Amino acid sequence: MIIILSAFSCKKHTDLYPDTIIGGHACAGLHISSSNYHDNSLEAYKYARSFETVLIVEVDAQLSKDGTLWLFHDPELNVESTGEGTIPQKNDAYLSGLKYNSLEKERLIRLLDLPADLKGIRLLIDLKESDGSESGLIDSTALIDAMNLAKQYFYNGDLGMVTNTGRFLPTIKTLGFKIYYNAVNASQFLSYSNSSISDGAVFRNSEISISDVNSVKSLGKEVIIYDVRSPDGIRSAFEKTPTYLLTDDIKATLIEKYK
């Protein structure tokens, strides 16, 4: 690890894509069997933070029955952990005893279990707004309270939020969060009613073209691309010149960026 960090900080290596900042997707990769740690775990977060050129870390957050934000990606707990049901239907006491079904058996953590000092990086919180049912959404007041608590906890941090619904955005902006809309494609974002108050949009790499990226950026908005794993996928994403590239393989992405 020390050798890798030293190499990528050395001036003799050229940054081939200086307009794009590297970030960790779900901390250090989502659903990657070769990953050192399970996504959204404290161990994966610390691993992503160990790279000085990773300047944004994305996490997936869900609100528990007690109004606490927990880091977890999938809707059902039994898909990736020792739990059953969904996070919105469980209390904190139950969730605190769960572990991931991974080699390291990392425990599930709350958002506020992450170190409070972000030290110059942006923490991007992808809010899962379901209440655990097929069609219901978490109470917006509870979510706002949880986000307000997060803003107070990360005392010197740069915080962003990804939303799928666009609810309560003016309030979240007032708290000091950057706002990103999770869009299917550029056309959807450009027709989105709250695009004017959003700071940008998040796109799956396979769903957005270079011209789409340019269209969004021409409006003064930031573009975040995710779902990038293979060397070919990493290069294709870089060539679109997004503002941020959330990668599922940090090492491979650093190799492509710095030659």
Secondary structure, 3 states (H helix, E strand, C coil): CHHHHHHHHCCCCCECCCCCEEEECCCCCCCCCCCCCCCCCHHHHHHHHCCCCEEEEEEEEEECCCCCEEECCCCCHHHCECCCCCHHHCCHHHHCCCEECCCCCCECCEHHHCCCCCCCCEEEEEEECECCCCCCECCHHHHHHHHHHHHHHCCCCEEEEEECCCCCHHHHHHHCCEEEEECCCHHHHHCCCCCCCCCEEEEEHHHCCHHHHHHHHCCCCEEEEECCCCHHHHHHHHHCCCCEEEECCHHHHHHHHEC
